[in-house]
Amino acid sequence: MDRGVGAAVRSLPESGRKDLAIQALAGSETISDLAAQHGVSRKFVYQQAHKASAALNDAFSPAVRDDEVLFELAVTKTWLRQVIVALPLICRSSYRGVVEFLRDLPGRPRLNADEDG
């Protein structure tokens, strides 16, 4: 009795599926030949090749665009006080450096030259 394609696919181990996808992407053999060798359908070979191709694209694409928002931070008075204390103690920043940092905080409107100081 001849086993169906579904039975062959279920018996193909995960490493076999991976190898099949690599061979399909390599293009060293035709999809029809690969399907016949492994006892699966051409559709299944194409599906495995598509999964492998998607995984490769994910692995080699930039994880985050430079202009993409990573997170948002709620800036409260308590947070500002912690930053003011942390900059000199942790970063060894000078008083002038702390003032400059607070003046140039992202998202805070910049002061005009005549308002500065």
C-alpha distances in whole Angstrom, upper triangle without the diagonal:
4,6,9,13,14,12,13,17,17,16,19,22,25,27,24,24,28,28,25,28,31,29,29,33,34,33,32,29,27,25,23,23,22,20,18,19,18,15,16,18,22,23,22,24,27,27,27,30,32,32,33,35,37,37,39,41,42,43,45,47,50,50,53,55,59,60,57,59,58,59,63,65,68,71,74,77,76,73,76,78,75,75,79,79,76,77,80,78,75,75,79,80,83,85,85,82,81,83,81,78,79,80,77,75,72,72,76,78,80,84,86,88,92,90,89,91
4,6,9,12,10,10,14,15,14,16,20,23,24,21,21,25,24,22,25,27,26,25,29,30,29,28,25,24,22,19,19,19,16,14,15,14,11,13,14,18,19,18,20,23,23,23,26,28,28,29,32,33,34,36,38,39,40,42,43,47,47,50,52,55,57,54,56,55,57,60,63,65,69,71,75,73,71,73,76,73,72,76,76,73,74,77,76,72,72,76,77,81,82,82,79,78,80,78,75,76,77,74,72,69,69,73,75,77,81,83,85,88,87,86,88
4,7,8,6,7,10,11,11,13,16,19,21,18,18,22,22,20,22,25,24,23,27,28,27,27,24,23,20,18,18,18,15,13,14,13,9,11,13,16,17,16,18,21,21,21,23,25,25,27,29,30,31,33,35,36,36,39,40,44,43,46,48,52,53,51,52,51,53,56,59,62,65,67,71,69,67,70,72,69,69,72,73,69,70,73,72,69,69,73,73,77,79,79,75,74,76,75,71,72,74,71,68,65,65,69,72,74,77,80,82,85,83,82,84
4,5,5,7,9,10,11,13,16,19,21,18,17,21,21,19,21,24,23,22,25,27,26,26,23,21,19,17,18,17,13,13,15,12,9,9,10,14,14,13,15,18,18,18,21,23,23,24,27,28,29,31,33,33,35,37,38,41,41,44,46,50,51,48,50,49,51,54,57,59,63,65,69,67,65,68,70,67,67,70,71,68,69,72,71,67,67,71,72,75,77,77,73,72,74,73,69,70,72,69,66,63,63,67,69,71,75,77,79,82,81,80,82
4,5,5,6,9,10,11,14,16,18,15,14,18,18,15,17,20,19,18,21,23,22,23,20,18,15,14,15,14,10,11,12,10,7,5,7,10,11,9,12,14,14,15,17,19,19,21,23,24,25,27,29,30,31,33,35,38,38,40,42,46,47,45,47,46,48,51,54,56,60,62,66,65,62,65,67,64,64,67,68,65,65,69,68,64,64,68,68,72,74,74,70,69,71,69,66,67,68,65,63,60,60,63,66,68,71,74,76,79,77,76,79
4,5,5,6,9,10,13,15,17,15,14,17,18,16,17,21,21,19,22,25,24,25,23,21,18,17,18,16,13,14,15,12,10,8,9,12,12,10,13,15,14,14,18,19,18,20,23,23,24,26,28,29,30,33,34,37,36,39,41,45,46,43,45,44,45,48,51,54,57,60,63,62,59,62,64,62,61,65,65,62,63,67,65,62,62,66,67,70,72,72,68,67,69,68,64,65,66,63,61,58,58,61,64,66,70,72,74,77,76,75,77
4,5,5,6,9,12,14,17,14,14,18,19,17,19,22,21,21,24,26,26,26,23,22,19,18,19,17,14,14,15,12,9,9,11,15,15,12,15,18,17,16,20,21,20,22,25,26,26,28,30,31,31,34,36,39,38,41,43,47,48,45,47,45,47,50,53,56,59,61,65,63,61,64,66,63,63,66,67,63,64,68,66,63,63,67,68,71,73,73,69,68,71,69,66,66,68,65,63,60,60,64,66,68,72,74,77,80,78,77,79
4,5,5,6,10,13,14,11,11,15,15,13,16,19,18,18,21,23,22,23,20,19,16,15,16,13,11,11,11,8,6,6,9,13,13,11,12,16,15,14,17,19,19,20,23,24,24,26,28,29,30,32,34,37,37,40,42,46,47,45,46,45,47,50,53,56,59,61,65,63,61,63,65,63,62,66,66,63,64,67,65,62,62,66,67,70,72,72,68,68,70,68,65,66,67,64,62,59,59,63,65,67,71,73,76,79,77,76,78
4,5,5,8,10,12,10,9,13,14,12,13,17,16,16,19,21,21,22,19,19,15,15,16,13,11,12,12,9,8,6,9,12,11,8,10,13,12,11,14,16,15,17,20,20,20,23,25,25,26,29,30,34,33,36,38,42,43,41,42,41,43,46,49,52,55,58,61,60,57,60,62,59,58,62,62,59,60,63,62,59,59,62,63,67,68,69,65,64,66,65,61,62,64,61,58,55,55,59,62,64,67,70,72,75,73,72,74
4,6,8,10,13,11,10,14,15,14,16,19,19,19,22,24,24,25,23,22,19,19,19,17,14,16,15,12,11,10,12,15,15,11,14,16,14,14,17,19,17,18,22,22,22,24,27,26,27,30,32,35,34,37,39,43,44,41,43,41,43,46,49,51,54,57,60,59,56,59,61,58,58,62,62,58,60,63,61,58,58,62,63,66,68,68,65,64,66,65,61,62,64,61,58,55,56,59,62,64,68,70,72,75,73,72,74
4,6,9,11,10,10,14,14,14,16,19,19,19,22,23,24,24,22,22,19,19,19,16,14,15,14,10,10,10,14,16,17,13,15,18,17,15,18,20,19,19,23,24,23,25,28,28,28,31,33,36,35,38,41,44,46,43,45,43,45,48,51,53,57,59,62,61,58,61,63,60,59,63,63,60,61,64,62,59,59,63,64,68,69,70,66,65,68,66,63,64,66,63,60,57,58,61,64,66,70,72,74,77,75,74,76
4,7,8,6,7,10,11,10,12,15,15,16,18,20,20,21,19,19,17,17,16,13,12,13,12,8,9,9,12,14,15,11,12,15,14,12,15,17,16,16,20,21,20,22,25,25,25,28,30,33,32,36,38,42,43,41,43,41,43,46,49,52,55,57,61,59,56,59,61,58,57,61,61,58,59,62,60,57,57,60,61,65,67,67,63,63,65,64,60,61,63,60,58,55,56,59,62,63,67,70,72,75,73,72,74
4,5,5,6,9,10,11,13,14,15,17,19,20,21,22,21,21,19,20,19,15,15,16,15,11,13,13,16,17,17,14,14,17,15,13,16,18,16,15,19,20,19,21,24,23,23,26,28,31,30,34,37,40,42,39,41,39,41,44,47,49,52,55,58,56,54,56,58,55,55,58,58,55,56,58,57,53,54,57,58,62,64,64,61,60,63,61,58,59,61,58,55,53,54,57,60,61,65,68,70,73,71,69,71
4,5,5,6,9,10,11,12,14,15,17,18,20,21,20,21,19,20,20,16,16,18,16,13,15,14,16,17,17,13,13,16,14,11,13,15,13,12,16,17,15,17,20,20,19,23,25,27,27,30,33,36,38,36,37,35,37,41,43,46,49,51,55,53,50,53,55,52,51,55,55,51,52,55,54,50,50,54,55,59,60,61,57,56,59,57,54,55,57,54,52,49,50,53,56,58,61,64,66,69,67,66,68
4,5,5,6,9,10,11,12,14,15,16,19,19,19,20,18,20,19,15,16,18,15,13,15,15,18,18,18,15,14,16,15,12,14,16,14,12,16,17,15,17,20,20,19,22,24,27,27,30,33,36,38,36,38,36,38,42,44,47,50,53,56,54,51,53,55,52,51,55,55,51,52,55,53,50,50,53,55,58,60,61,57,56,59,57,54,55,57,54,52,49,51,54,57,58,62,64,66,69,68,66,68
4,5,5,6,9,10,10,12,14,15,17,17,16,17,15,17,15,12,12,14,12,9,12,12,14,15,16,12,11,14,14,10,12,15,14,13,16,18,17,18,21,22,21,23,26,29,29,32,35,38,40,38,40,38,41,44,47,50,53,55,59,57,54,56,59,55,55,58,58,55,55,58,57,53,53,57,58,61,63,64,60,59,62,60,57,58,60,57,55,52,53,57,59,60,64,67,68,72,70,68,70
4,5,5,6,9,10,10,12,14,16,16,15,16,14,15,15,11,11,14,12,9,12,10,13,13,13,10,9,11,10,7,9,12,10,10,13,15,14,15,18,19,19,21,24,27,26,30,32,36,38,35,37,36,38,42,44,47,50,53,56,55,52,54,57,54,53,56,57,53,54,57,56,52,52,55,56,60,62,62,58,58,60,58,55,56,58,55,52,50,50,54,56,58,62,64,66,69,68,66,68
4,5,5,6,9,10,11,12,14,15,15,16,15,17,16,13,14,16,15,12,15,14,16,15,15,12,10,12,11,8,9,11,9,8,11,13,11,12,16,16,16,18,21,24,24,27,30,33,35,33,35,33,36,40,42,45,48,51,54,53,50,52,54,51,50,54,54,50,51,54,53,49,49,52,53,57,59,59,55,55,57,55,52,53,55,52,50,47,48,52,54,55,59,61,63,66,65,63,65
4,5,5,6,9,10,10,13,13,13,14,13,15,14,11,12,15,12,11,14,13,15,15,16,13,11,13,13,9,10,13,12,10,13,15,14,14,18,19,18,20,23,26,26,30,32,35,38,36,38,36,39,43,45,49,51,54,57,56,53,55,57,54,53,56,57,53,53,56,55,51,51,55,55,59,61,61,57,57,60,58,54,56,58,54,52,50,51,54,57,58,62,64,65,69,67,66,68
4,5,5,6,9,10,11,11,11,11,10,12,11,7,9,11,10,8,11,10,12,11,12,10,7,10,10,7,8,11,11,10,12,15,15,15,18,19,19,21,23,27,27,31,33,36,38,36,39,37,40,44,47,50,53,56,59,58,54,57,59,56,55,58,59,55,55,58,58,54,53,57,58,61,63,63,59,59,61,59,56,58,59,56,54,51,52,55,57,59,63,65,66,70,69,67,69
4,5,5,6,9,10,12,12,12,10,13,13,10,11,14,13,12,14,12,13,12,12,10,7,8,8,5,4,8,8,6,9,11,11,11,14,16,16,18,20,23,24,27,29,32,34,33,35,34,37,40,43,47,49,52,56,55,51,53,56,53,52,55,56,52,52,56,55,51,51,54,55,58,60,60,56,56,58,56,53,54,56,52,50,47,48,52,54,55,59,61,63,66,65,63,66
4,5,5,6,9,10,11,12,12,15,14,11,13,16,14,13,17,15,16,15,15,13,10,11,12,9,7,10,10,7,9,12,12,11,14,16,15,16,19,23,23,27,29,32,34,33,35,34,37,41,44,47,50,53,56,55,51,53,56,53,51,55,55,52,52,55,54,50,49,53,54,57,59,59,55,55,57,55,52,54,55,52,50,47,48,52,54,55,59,61,62,66,64,63,65
4,5,5,6,7,7,9,9,12,11,8,11,13,12,12,15,14,15,13,15,13,10,11,13,10,8,12,13,11,12,15,15,14,17,19,19,20,22,26,27,30,32,35,37,36,39,38,41,44,47,51,53,56,60,59,55,57,59,57,55,58,59,55,55,58,58,54,53,56,57,61,63,62,58,59,61,58,55,57,58,55,53,50,51,55,57,58,62,64,65,69,68,66,68
4,5,5,7,7,8,6,10,10,7,10,13,12,12,14,13,13,10,12,11,7,8,10,8,6,9,11,9,10,14,14,14,16,18,19,19,21,25,26,30,31,34,36,35,38,37,40,43,46,50,52,56,59,58,55,57,59,57,55,58,59,56,55,59,58,54,54,57,57,61,63,62,58,59,61,58,55,57,58,54,53,49,50,54,56,57,61,63,64,68,67,65,68
4,5,8,9,10,10,13,13,11,13,16,16,16,18,16,16,13,14,13,10,9,11,9,6,9,10,8,8,11,12,11,13,16,16,16,18,22,23,26,28,31,33,32,35,34,37,41,44,47,50,53,56,56,52,54,56,54,52,55,56,53,52,56,55,51,50,54,54,58,60,59,55,55,57,55,52,54,55,51,49,46,47,51,53,54,57,59,61,64,63,62,64
4,6,8,10,11,14,13,12,15,17,16,16,19,18,18,16,17,16,13,13,15,13,10,13,14,11,11,15,15,13,15,18,18,17,20,24,25,29,30,33,35,34,37,36,40,43,46,50,52,55,58,58,54,56,58,56,54,57,58,54,54,57,56,53,52,55,55,59,61,60,56,57,59,56,53,55,56,53,51,48,49,53,55,56,59,61,62,66,65,64,66
4,5,7,8,11,11,10,13,15,15,16,18,17,17,14,16,16,12,12,15,13,10,13,16,13,13,17,17,16,18,21,21,20,23,26,28,31,32,35,37,36,39,39,42,46,49,52,55,58,61,61,57,59,61,59,57,60,61,58,57,60,60,56,55,58,58,62,64,63,59,60,62,59,56,58,59,55,54,51,52,55,57,58,62,63,65,68,67,66,68
4,7,9,12,10,10,13,15,14,15,18,18,18,15,18,18,14,15,17,16,13,16,18,16,16,20,20,18,21,24,23,23,25,29,31,34,35,38,40,40,43,42,45,49,52,55,58,61,64,63,60,61,64,61,59,63,63,60,59,62,62,58,57,60,60,64,66,65,62,62,64,62,59,61,62,58,57,54,55,58,60,61,65,66,68,71,70,69,71
4,7,8,6,7,10,11,11,13,15,15,15,12,15,15,12,13,16,15,13,16,18,17,17,20,21,20,22,25,25,25,27,31,33,36,37,40,42,41,44,44,47,50,53,57,59,62,66,65,61,63,66,63,61,65,65,62,62,65,64,60,59,63,63,67,69,68,64,64,67,64,61,63,64,60,59,56,57,60,62,63,67,68,70,73,73,71,74
4,5,5,6,9,10,11,13,14,13,13,10,13,14,10,11,15,14,12,15,18,17,17,20,21,21,22,25,26,26,28,32,33,36,37,40,42,41,44,44,47,50,53,57,59,63,66,65,62,64,66,64,62,65,66,63,63,66,65,62,61,64,64,68,70,69,65,65,67,65,62,63,64,61,59,56,57,60,62,63,67,68,70,74,73,71,74
4,5,5,6,9,10,11,12,10,9,6,9,10,7,8,11,11,10,13,15,15,15,18,20,19,21,24,24,25,27,31,32,35,36,39,41,39,42,42,45,48,51,54,57,60,64,63,60,62,65,62,60,64,65,61,61,64,64,60,60,63,63,67,69,68,64,64,66,64,61,62,63,60,58,54,55,59,60,62,66,67,69,72,71,70,73
4,5,5,6,9,10,10,9,8,6,10,11,9,10,13,14,13,16,18,18,19,21,23,23,25,27,28,29,30,34,35,38,39,43,44,43,46,45,48,51,55,58,61,64,67,66,63,65,68,65,64,67,68,65,65,68,68,64,63,67,67,70,72,72,68,68,70,67,64,66,67,63,61,58,58,62,64,65,69,71,73,76,75,74,77
4,5,5,6,9,10,10,10,9,13,13,10,12,15,15,14,17,19,19,20,23,24,24,26,28,28,29,31,35,36,39,41,44,46,44,47,46,49,53,56,59,62,65,68,67,64,66,69,66,65,68,69,65,65,68,68,64,63,67,67,71,73,72,68,68,70,68,65,67,68,64,62,59,60,64,65,67,70,72,74,77,76,75,78
4,5,5,6,8,8,9,8,11,10,7,10,13,12,11,15,16,15,17,20,21,21,23,25,25,26,29,32,33,36,38,41,43,42,44,43,46,50,53,56,59,62,65,64,61,63,65,63,61,65,65,62,62,65,64,61,60,64,64,68,70,69,65,65,67,65,62,64,65,61,59,56,57,61,63,64,68,70,72,75,74,72,75
4,6,5,6,5,5,5,9,8,6,9,12,11,12,15,16,16,18,20,21,22,24,26,27,28,30,34,34,37,39,42,44,42,45,44,46,50,53,56,59,62,65,64,61,63,66,63,62,66,66,63,63,66,65,62,61,65,65,69,71,70,67,66,68,66,63,64,66,62,60,57,58,61,63,65,69,71,73,76,75,73,76
4,6,5,6,8,8,12,11,10,13,15,15,16,19,20,20,21,24,25,25,28,30,30,31,33,37,38,41,42,46,48,46,48,47,50,53,57,60,63,66,69,68,65,67,70,67,66,69,70,66,67,70,69,65,65,68,69,72,74,74,70,70,72,70,67,68,69,66,64,61,61,65,67,69,72,74,76,80,78,77,80
4,6,8,10,11,14,13,11,14,16,15,16,19,20,19,21,24,24,25,27,29,29,30,33,36,37,40,42,45,48,46,48,47,50,53,56,59,62,65,68,67,64,66,69,66,65,68,68,65,65,68,67,63,63,67,67,71,73,73,69,69,71,69,66,67,69,65,63,60,61,65,67,68,72,74,76,79,78,77,79
4,6,9,10,13,10,9,13,14,13,14,17,18,17,20,22,22,23,26,27,27,29,31,35,35,38,40,44,46,44,46,45,47,51,53,56,59,62,66,64,61,64,66,63,62,66,66,63,63,66,65,61,61,65,65,69,71,71,67,67,69,67,64,65,67,63,61,58,59,63,65,66,70,72,74,78,76,75,77
4,7,10,12,10,10,14,15,14,16,19,19,19,22,24,24,25,28,29,30,32,34,37,37,40,42,46,48,45,48,46,49,52,55,58,61,64,67,66,63,66,68,65,64,68,68,65,65,68,67,64,64,67,68,72,73,73,70,69,71,69,66,67,69,65,63,60,61,64,67,68,72,74,76,79,78,77,79
4,7,8,6,7,11,11,11,13,16,16,17,19,21,22,23,25,27,27,29,31,34,35,38,40,43,45,42,44,43,46,49,52,55,58,61,64,63,60,63,65,63,62,65,66,63,63,66,65,62,62,65,66,69,71,71,67,67,69,67,63,65,66,63,60,57,58,61,63,65,69,71,73,76,75,74,76
4,5,5,7,9,10,11,13,14,16,17,19,20,22,23,25,26,27,29,30,34,34,37,39,42,44,41,44,43,45,49,52,55,58,61,64,63,60,63,65,63,62,65,66,63,63,67,66,62,62,66,66,69,71,71,67,66,68,66,63,64,65,62,60,57,57,60,62,64,68,70,72,75,74,73,76
4,5,5,6,9,10,11,12,14,15,16,18,20,21,22,24,26,27,28,32,32,35,37,40,41,40,42,42,44,47,51,54,57,60,63,62,59,62,64,62,61,64,65,62,62,65,65,61,61,64,64,68,69,69,65,65,67,65,61,63,64,60,58,55,55,59,61,62,66,68,70,73,72,71,74
4,5,5,6,9,10,10,12,14,15,16,18,20,21,23,24,26,27,30,30,33,34,38,39,37,39,39,41,45,48,51,54,57,60,60,57,59,62,59,58,62,63,60,60,63,63,59,59,62,63,66,67,67,63,63,64,62,59,60,61,58,56,52,52,56,58,60,64,65,68,71,70,69,71
4,5,5,6,9,10,11,12,14,15,17,18,20,21,23,25,26,29,29,32,34,37,39,36,39,38,40,43,47,49,53,55,59,58,55,57,60,58,57,60,61,58,58,61,61,57,57,61,61,64,66,66,62,61,63,61,58,59,60,57,55,51,52,55,57,59,63,65,67,70,69,68,70
4,5,5,6,9,10,11,12,14,15,17,18,20,21,23,24,28,28,31,33,36,38,36,38,38,40,44,47,50,53,56,59,58,55,57,60,57,56,60,61,57,57,61,60,56,56,60,60,63,65,65,61,61,63,60,57,58,60,56,54,51,51,55,57,59,62,64,67,70,68,67,70
4,5,5,6,9,10,10,12,14,15,16,18,20,21,22,26,26,29,30,34,35,33,36,35,38,41,45,48,51,54,57,57,54,56,58,56,55,58,59,56,56,59,59,55,55,58,58,62,63,63,59,59,61,58,55,56,57,54,52,49,49,53,54,56,60,62,64,67,66,65,67
4,5,5,6,9,10,11,12,14,15,17,18,20,21,24,25,27,29,32,34,32,34,33,36,39,42,45,48,51,55,54,51,53,56,53,52,56,57,54,54,57,57,53,53,56,56,60,61,61,57,57,59,57,53,54,55,52,50,47,47,51,53,54,58,60,62,66,64,63,66
4,5,5,6,9,10,11,12,14,15,17,19,20,23,24,27,28,32,34,31,34,33,35,39,42,45,48,51,54,53,50,52,55,52,51,55,55,52,52,56,55,51,51,55,55,59,60,60,56,56,58,56,52,54,55,52,49,46,47,51,53,54,58,60,62,65,64,63,65
4,5,5,6,9,10,11,12,14,15,17,18,22,22,25,27,30,32,30,33,32,35,38,42,45,48,51,54,53,50,52,55,52,51,54,55,52,52,55,55,51,50,54,54,58,59,59,55,55,57,55,51,53,54,50,48,45,46,50,52,53,57,59,61,64,63,62,64
4,5,5,6,9,10,10,12,14,15,16,20,20,23,24,28,29,28,30,30,32,36,39,42,45,48,52,51,48,50,52,50,49,52,53,50,50,53,53,49,49,52,52,56,57,57,53,53,54,52,49,50,51,48,46,43,43,47,49,50,54,56,58,61,60,59,61
4,5,5,6,9,10,11,12,14,15,19,19,22,23,27,29,26,29,28,30,34,37,40,43,46,49,48,45,47,50,48,46,50,51,48,48,51,50,47,46,50,50,54,55,55,51,51,53,51,47,49,50,47,44,41,42,45,48,49,53,55,57,60,59,58,60
4,5,5,6,9,10,10,12,14,18,18,21,23,27,29,27,29,28,31,34,37,41,43,46,50,49,46,48,50,48,46,50,50,47,47,50,50,46,45,49,49,53,55,54,50,50,52,50,47,48,50,46,44,41,42,46,48,49,53,55,57,60,59,58,60
4,5,5,6,9,10,11,12,16,17,20,21,24,26,25,28,27,30,33,37,40,43,46,49,48,45,47,50,47,46,49,50,47,46,50,49,46,45,48,49,52,54,53,49,49,51,49,46,47,48,45,43,40,40,44,46,47,51,53,55,58,57,56,58
4,5,5,6,9,10,10,14,14,17,19,22,24,22,24,24,27,30,33,36,39,42,46,45,42,44,47,44,43,46,47,44,44,47,47,43,43,46,46,50,51,51,47,47,48,46,43,44,45,42,40,37,37,41,43,45,48,50,52,56,54,53,56
4,5,5,6,9,10,13,13,16,19,22,24,22,24,23,26,29,32,36,38,41,45,44,41,43,45,43,41,45,45,42,42,45,45,41,41,44,44,48,50,49,46,45,47,45,42,43,45,41,39,36,37,41,43,44,48,50,52,56,54,53,55
4,5,5,6,8,12,13,16,18,21,23,22,25,24,27,30,33,37,39,43,46,45,41,43,46,43,41,45,46,42,42,45,45,41,40,44,44,47,49,49,45,45,47,45,42,43,44,41,39,36,37,41,43,44,48,50,52,55,54,52,54
4,5,5,6,10,11,14,15,18,20,19,22,21,25,28,31,35,37,41,44,43,40,41,44,42,40,43,44,41,41,44,44,40,39,43,43,46,48,47,43,43,45,43,40,41,42,39,37,34,35,38,40,41,45,47,49,52,51,50,52
4,6,5,8,8,11,13,17,19,17,19,18,22,25,28,32,34,37,41,40,37,38,41,39,37,40,41,38,38,41,41,37,37,40,40,44,45,45,41,41,43,40,37,39,40,36,34,31,32,36,38,39,43,45,47,50,49,48,50
4,6,8,8,12,14,17,20,18,21,19,23,26,29,32,35,38,41,40,37,38,41,38,36,40,41,37,37,40,40,36,35,39,39,42,44,44,40,40,42,40,37,39,40,37,35,32,33,37,39,40,44,46,48,51,50,48,50
4,7,8,12,13,16,19,18,21,20,23,27,29,33,35,39,42,41,37,39,41,39,37,40,41,37,37,40,40,36,35,38,38,42,44,43,39,39,41,39,36,38,39,35,34,31,32,36,38,39,42,44,46,49,48,47,49
4,6,9,10,13,15,14,17,17,21,24,27,31,33,36,39,39,35,36,39,37,35,38,39,36,35,39,39,35,34,37,37,40,42,41,38,38,39,37,34,36,37,33,31,28,29,33,35,36,40,41,43,47,45,44,46
4,6,7,9,12,12,14,14,18,21,24,27,29,33,36,35,32,33,36,34,31,34,36,33,32,35,35,32,30,34,34,37,38,38,34,34,36,33,30,32,33,29,28,25,26,29,31,32,36,38,40,43,42,40,43
4,7,10,12,10,13,11,15,18,21,25,27,30,33,33,29,31,33,31,29,32,34,30,30,33,33,30,29,33,32,36,37,37,33,33,34,32,29,31,32,28,26,23,25,28,30,32,35,38,39,43,41,40,42
4,6,8,7,9,8,12,15,18,22,24,27,30,30,27,28,31,29,27,30,32,29,28,32,32,29,27,31,30,33,35,34,30,30,32,29,26,27,29,25,23,20,21,25,27,28,32,34,36,39,38,36,39
4,5,5,9,10,13,16,19,22,24,28,31,31,28,28,32,30,27,30,32,30,29,32,33,30,28,32,31,33,35,33,30,30,31,28,26,27,27,24,22,19,20,23,25,26,30,32,34,37,36,35,37
4,6,8,9,13,15,18,21,22,26,29,29,26,26,29,28,25,28,30,27,26,29,30,27,25,29,27,30,31,30,27,27,28,25,22,24,24,20,19,16,17,21,22,23,27,29,30,34,33,31,34
4,6,9,12,13,16,19,21,24,27,28,25,25,28,27,25,27,30,27,26,30,31,28,27,30,28,31,31,30,27,26,27,24,22,23,23,19,18,14,15,18,20,21,25,27,29,32,31,30,32
4,6,9,11,15,18,20,23,27,27,24,25,28,27,24,27,30,27,27,30,31,28,27,30,29,32,32,31,28,27,28,26,23,24,24,21,19,15,15,19,21,23,27,29,31,34,33,32,34
4,6,8,11,14,16,20,23,24,20,21,25,23,22,25,27,25,24,28,29,26,25,29,27,30,30,30,26,25,26,24,21,21,22,19,17,13,13,17,19,21,25,28,30,33,31,30,32
4,7,10,14,16,19,22,22,19,20,24,22,20,23,25,23,23,26,27,24,23,27,26,29,30,29,26,25,26,24,21,21,23,20,17,14,15,18,21,23,27,30,32,35,32,31,33
4,7,10,13,16,19,19,16,18,21,19,18,21,23,21,21,25,26,23,23,26,25,28,28,28,25,23,25,24,20,20,22,19,16,14,14,17,20,22,26,29,31,34,31,30,32
4,7,9,13,16,17,14,15,19,18,16,20,22,20,20,24,25,23,23,26,25,27,27,27,24,22,23,22,19,18,20,18,14,12,11,14,17,20,23,26,29,31,29,28,30
4,6,9,13,13,10,12,15,14,13,16,18,17,18,21,22,20,20,23,22,24,24,24,22,19,20,20,16,15,18,16,12,11,11,13,17,19,22,25,28,30,27,26,27
4,6,10,10,8,10,13,13,13,16,18,17,18,22,22,21,22,25,23,25,24,25,22,19,20,20,17,15,18,17,13,12,11,13,16,19,22,25,28,29,26,25,27
4,7,8,6,7,10,11,10,13,15,15,16,19,20,19,20,22,20,22,21,21,19,16,17,17,14,12,14,14,11,11,10,11,14,17,19,23,25,26,23,22,23
4,5,5,6,9,10,11,12,14,15,16,19,20,20,21,23,21,23,21,22,20,17,17,19,16,13,16,16,13,14,13,13,16,19,20,24,26,27,24,23,23
4,5,5,6,9,10,10,12,14,15,18,19,19,20,22,20,21,19,20,19,15,15,18,15,12,15,17,14,16,15,14,17,19,20,23,25,26,22,22,22
4,5,5,6,9,10,11,12,14,17,17,17,19,21,19,21,19,21,20,16,17,19,17,14,17,19,16,17,18,17,20,22,23,27,28,29,26,24,24
4,5,5,6,9,10,10,12,15,15,15,16,18,17,19,18,19,18,14,15,17,14,12,15,16,13,14,15,15,19,20,22,25,27,28,25,24,24
4,5,5,6,9,10,11,13,14,15,15,17,15,16,15,16,15,11,12,14,11,9,12,13,11,13,14,13,16,17,18,22,24,25,22,20,20
4,5,5,6,9,10,12,13,14,15,16,15,16,14,16,15,11,12,15,13,11,14,16,14,17,18,16,19,20,21,24,26,27,23,21,21
4,5,5,6,9,11,11,11,13,14,14,16,15,17,15,12,14,16,13,12,16,17,15,17,18,18,21,22,23,27,28,29,26,24,23
4,5,5,6,9,10,10,10,12,11,13,12,14,12,9,11,13,10,9,13,14,11,14,16,15,19,19,20,24,25,27,24,21,21
4,6,6,7,9,10,11,11,10,11,9,11,10,7,9,11,9,8,12,14,12,15,17,16,19,19,19,23,24,25,22,19,19
4,6,6,6,8,10,10,10,11,10,13,12,9,12,14,13,12,16,17,16,19,21,20,23,23,23,27,27,28,25,23,22
4,6,5,5,7,9,9,11,12,14,12,10,13,15,12,13,16,17,15,18,20,20,23,23,24,27,28,30,27,24,24
4,6,6,5,6,6,8,9,11,9,7,10,11,9,11,14,14,13,16,19,18,21,21,22,25,25,27,25,22,21
4,6,6,5,4,6,7,10,9,7,11,13,11,13,16,17,16,19,22,21,24,23,24,26,26,28,26,22,21
4,6,6,7,10,11,14,12,11,15,16,15,16,19,20,19,22,25,24,27,26,27,30,30,32,29,26,25
4,6,8,11,13,15,13,12,16,17,14,16,19,19,18,20,24,24,27,26,27,30,30,33,30,27,26
4,5,9,11,13,10,10,14,14,12,14,17,17,16,19,22,22,25,24,25,28,28,30,28,25,24
4,7,10,12,10,10,14,14,13,15,18,18,18,21,24,24,26,25,26,28,28,30,28,25,24
4,7,8,6,7,10,10,10,12,14,15,15,18,22,21,23,21,22,25,24,26,24,21,20
4,5,5,6,9,10,10,12,14,15,16,20,23,21,23,21,21,23,22,24,22,19,17
4,5,5,6,9,10,11,12,14,15,19,22,20,21,20,19,21,20,22,20,16,15
4,5,5,6,9,10,10,12,14,18,20,18,19,17,16,19,17,19,17,14,12
4,5,5,6,9,10,10,12,15,18,17,18,16,17,19,18,20,19,15,15
4,5,5,6,9,10,11,14,17,15,17,16,16,19,19,21,18,15,15
4,5,5,6,9,10,14,16,14,15,13,13,16,16,17,15,12,11
4,5,5,6,9,12,15,13,14,11,12,14,14,16,14,11,11
4,5,5,6,9,12,11,13,12,13,16,16,19,17,14,14
4,5,5,9,11,9,11,11,11,15,16,18,15,13,13
4,6,9,11,8,9,7,8,11,12,14,12,9,10
4,6,9,7,8,7,9,12,13,16,14,12,14
4,6,6,8,9,11,15,16,19,16,14,16
4,5,8,9,13,16,18,20,18,17,19
4,6,9,12,15,18,20,18,17,20
4,6,9,12,15,17,15,14,16
4,7,9,13,14,12,12,15
4,7,9,12,10,9,13
4,6,8,6,6,9
4,5,5,6,10
4,5,5,8
4,6,8
4,6
4
